[in-house]
Amino acid sequence: MAKSTNGKTQPAANSDGFKIISDNRKARFQYEILDTYEAGIELLGTEVKSIRQGKVNLGDGYALIRDGEVWLLNTHVSPWETAGEFFNHDPRRSRKLLMRRDEIRRLIGKVEEKGLTLVPLKMYFKRGWVKVTIGLGRGKNLHDKRESLKQKQDKRDVARELKNY
């Protein structure tokens, strides 16, 4: 997150021009991501305003396919501060993801395989629209997580040695 002049945090702009709002770094540690998909998301007005302030958490979120539609569950979008309680949204409501029908059919086939799940990886603005990258992942075991940490540490060590050389 980048700081703005008024002291509030704003989403940082990516090199591609996308403004990354939220990144679920924990997902790549807990899941082996096999494939990624980009989807639009159906939001209410107060949710968009809250997301523009960067108040979203993808940490516990996951996606399900119900009746041929993809739904994003358990993601937290904080209520907009200046709206009254009557006009505000429920922070953990289910949100519909907007994808092409053929992509959804492909996902249905893959999710029905044993142990595969849909995990939100990133939320960002693309040309003014809120987009979500969801990953098709398989849960890692403890020894896989240890192996990931070992590889990460080895990369750091090599980079440090190259820098000192």
C-alpha positions in Angstrom: 0.0 0.0 0.0 1.2 3.4 -0.8 0.7 6.4 1.4 -1.1 9.4 0.0 -0.6 13.0 1.0 -3.6 13.1 3.3 -2.2 10.3 5.4 -4.6 7.5 4.3 -3.3 4.4 2.6 -4.3 3.9 -1.1 -3.7 0.9 -3.4 -0.4 1.0 -5.2 -0.2 1.1 -9.0 1.4 -1.9 -10.6 3.8 -1.6 -13.5 1.0 -2.8 -15.8 -1.2 0.0 -14.8 -3.4 -2.2 -12.5 -4.0 -1.0 -9.0 -3.6 -3.9 -6.7 -6.1 -3.6 -3.8 -5.4 -6.8 -1.9 -3.0 -9.7 -2.3 -3.6 -13.1 -0.7 0.1 -14.1 -0.1 -0.9 -16.8 2.3 -2.8 -18.7 -0.4 0.4 -19.5 -2.4 1.9 -20.9 0.8 -1.1 -23.1 1.7 -2.0 -24.2 -1.8 -0.2 -25.5 -4.8 -1.8 -23.2 -7.5 -2.3 -25.2 -10.7 -4.2 -22.6 -12.8 -5.4 -19.0 -12.5 -8.5 -17.2 -13.8 -9.5 -13.6 -14.0 -13.1 -12.7 -13.0 -15.2 -9.6 -12.5 -17.1 -9.3 -9.3 -20.6 -8.1 -8.6 -20.5 -5.4 -5.9 -22.7 -2.8 -4.2 -21.9 0.9 -4.3 -20.7 1.1 -0.7 -18.5 -2.0 -1.3 -16.8 -0.3 -4.3 -16.1 2.8 -2.2 -14.7 0.8 0.6 -12.5 -1.2 -1.8 -11.2 2.0 -3.3 -9.9 2.8 0.2 -8.2 -0.6 0.2 -10.3 -2.1 3.0 -10.7 -5.6 1.8 -9.3 -8.9 3.1 -9.0 -12.0 1.0 -7.3 -14.1 3.6 -10.1 -16.6 4.6 -11.9 -16.4 1.2 -12.7 -19.2 -1.2 -14.9 -19.6 -4.2 -17.7 -22.2 -4.9 -19.7 -23.1 -8.0 -23.4 -23.2 -7.4 -26.1 -23.7 -10.1 -23.6 -22.8 -12.8 -22.4 -19.6 -11.1 -19.2 -18.9 -9.3 -19.6 -17.3 -5.8 -16.9 -15.7 -3.7 -17.4 -16.5 0.0 -15.9 -15.4 3.3 -14.0 -12.3 2.0 -14.2 -9.3 4.2 -15.0 -5.9 2.7 -15.2 -3.4 5.5 -18.4 -1.2 5.7 -18.0 2.2 4.2 -17.3 4.7 7.0 -19.5 7.6 6.0 -22.7 5.6 5.1 -25.4 5.0 7.7 -26.0 1.5 9.0 -29.2 1.1 6.9 -27.5 1.8 3.6 -24.3 -0.1 4.3 -23.5 -3.7 3.2 -22.8 -6.9 5.1 -19.0 -7.3 5.3 -18.9 -11.0 4.7 -21.7 -11.5 2.2 -21.4 -13.8 -0.8 -20.5 -12.1 -4.0 -21.1 -13.4 -7.5 -18.0 -13.7 -9.7 -18.5 -12.8 -13.4 -16.9 -15.4 -15.7 -17.7 -16.8 -19.2 -19.9 -19.8 -19.3 -17.2 -22.0 -21.0 -14.7 -21.1 -18.3 -17.2 -22.1 -15.6 -17.8 -25.4 -17.3 -14.1 -26.1 -17.4 -13.8 -25.2 -13.7 -16.7 -27.5 -12.7 -14.8 -30.4 -14.2 -11.6 -29.5 -12.4 -13.1 -28.7 -9.0 -14.9 -32.0 -8.9 -11.5 -33.7 -8.9 -10.4 -34.8 -5.5 -8.8 -32.1 -3.4 -9.0 -29.1 -5.7 -10.4 -25.8 -4.5 -10.8 -22.2 -5.8 -8.9 -19.6 -3.8 -8.9 -15.8 -4.4 -5.3 -14.7 -5.0 -5.5 -11.0 -5.9 -8.0 -8.2 -6.1 -7.2 -5.2 -8.3 -8.6 -2.4 -10.5 -8.3 -2.9 -14.3 -9.6 0.0 -16.4 -11.8 1.1 -13.5 -13.4 -2.3 -12.9 -12.7 -4.4 -9.8 -11.2 -7.8 -10.9 -10.3 -10.9 -8.9 -7.7 -13.5 -9.8 -8.8 -16.9 -8.5 -6.5 -19.9 -8.5 -7.3 -23.5 -8.8 -5.3 -25.1 -6.1 -4.5 -28.3 -4.2 -3.8 -28.0 -0.5 -0.2 -28.6 0.6 0.8 -30.9 3.3 3.2 -29.9 6.1 6.2 -31.4 4.4 5.4 -29.5 1.1 5.2 -26.2 3.1 8.6 -26.9 4.6 10.0 -27.6 1.2 8.6 -24.3 0.0 10.3 -22.5 2.9 13.6 -24.2 2.2 13.5 -23.3 -1.5 12.7 -19.7 -0.6 15.6 -19.5 1.8 17.9 -21.0 -0.8 16.9 -18.4 -3.3 17.6 -15.6 -0.7 21.0 -17.1 0.0 22.0 -17.3 -3.6 20.8 -13.7 -4.2 22.8 -12.5 -1.2 25.9 -14.3 -2.4 25.6 -12.9 -5.9 25.1 -9.4 -4.5 28.3 -9.7 -2.4 30.2 -11.2 -5.3 
